[in-house]
Amino acid sequence: MQYSEMSKEQLMQELEKNEARLEEMKERHLSLDLSRGKPDQAQLNLSMAVLDALKADSVTDSGNGLDCRNYGALDGIPEAKSLFAEILQTTPEHVFVGGNSSLTLMFEVMSHAMIDGLLGEAPQIFDAERKFLCPVPGYDRHFGMTEHFGYKLITVPMKNDGPDMDVVEELVRKDPSIKGIWCVPKYANPTGVVYSDEVVRRFARLKPAARDFRIYWDNAYCVHVLDPENDQPILDILSECEKAGNPDMVYEFTSTSKISFAGGGVAALASSPANLIDIKSFMTVATIGYDKLNMLRHVRYFKNLSGIKNHMAKHAALIRPKFEAVETILDKELGGLGIAEWTTPAGGYFISFNTKAPVASNVTTLCKECGVVFTPAGATFPYGKDPANSNIRIAPTYAVIDDIKTATELFAIAVKVETLKNLLGK
């Protein structure tokens, strides 16, 4: 029976029952963390052979003869560019291979936009009204970066196939102070949404008022499918932008951080030839070149896209049961009550959960008091403020499955307790 159909007496009985369960949980003195989307130790162990791909007696020349122990190759070695081109469905000529973090590449490009300006446009720091579009719920580190640079963050609702493009098109068409938009186009953080072909094409056809408007296309989860037999393809944004006459409008990012080693992988961006010339013009001041030995060991281990997919199937086998465990418990505890809804993603690292009542912050606080940490409510919105106080990001990958089951049960009980209190006016 849904809570909305219960009498006050029934609601009180339900509250008492779940508060008793909550007290039992507190007595267990839990100490669990489901707050960040990190790979677990078993996932990291899958990549240990990457470290053996280069040894003391290995040939360390790249395919073009460059000694990877030395300076040079600002935009990456050829075989690394080819591998990332396969991953991103583009060509090596569109690829710049960097260090270990795609987030750092985003920061460097945004710094360039702020300080130097993009392709001859004025530095964005001179636009005191500069704005950035943020599809919500979204990735807190994206929002934090643009907030750091002083952009006013404008929320855009997410639909089941991507951002609400009617809103995006209207905003960028009329406001030259809007300089960009964040996008996680495949298995989005945290909703798991995959952008439809129509959404990708509408992005490519945007007519922004600002000539230096850019789409920051963070394709972090493009190979992170939970069921390798049911991958969901997405159109290549670069070629779609070229077809639409907007080749310079997008920067696409990815990395191997959750493929090989978190913090020890390789990152890349893909963009138009003009944008890459622009990027190399400031990168050459910042560095003489990134870690080419790390690029080389990754390429020699994974070899090609087929090697990446085979490796990611092993990841999927490890984390899919964790997602299934969360979904099973949520269905058991909350199904049919009419008090919440949640996603069942086909890939990525997160489950997006929404309470019907404005109690998300109370839920995460209550869980923390019981020894289980979730991502703070509001983190998936700019400035950490969810106007509806309803969204919570669940990150099941890092903990062991028994702990995930315990944490999810506690979470569901907390949702019921806080929703019942709200309904009863407590």
Buried (B, 14 or more C-beta within 10 A) or exposed (E): EEBEEBEEEEBBEBBEBBBEBBEEBEEEEBEBBBBEBBBBEEBBEBBEEBEEBBEEEBEBEBEEEBEBEEEEBBBBBBBBBBBBBBBBBBBBEBBBBBBBBBBBBBBBBBBBBBEBBBEEBEBBBEBEEBBBBBBBBBBBBBBBBBBEBEBBBBBBEBBEBBBBBEBBBEBBEEBBBBBBBBBBBBBBBBBBBBBBEEBBBBBBBBEBEBEBBBBBBBBBBBBBBBEBEEBBEBBBBBBBBBEBEBBBBBBBBBBBBBBBBBEBBBBBBBBBEEBBEBBEEBBEEEEEBBBBBBBBBBBBBBBEBEBBBEBBBEBBEBBBBBBBBBBBBBEEBBEEBBBBEBBEBBBBBBBBBBBBBBBBBBBBBBBBEBBBBBBBBBBBBBEBEBEEBBBBBBBBBBBEBEBBBBBBBBBBBBBBBBBBBBBEEE
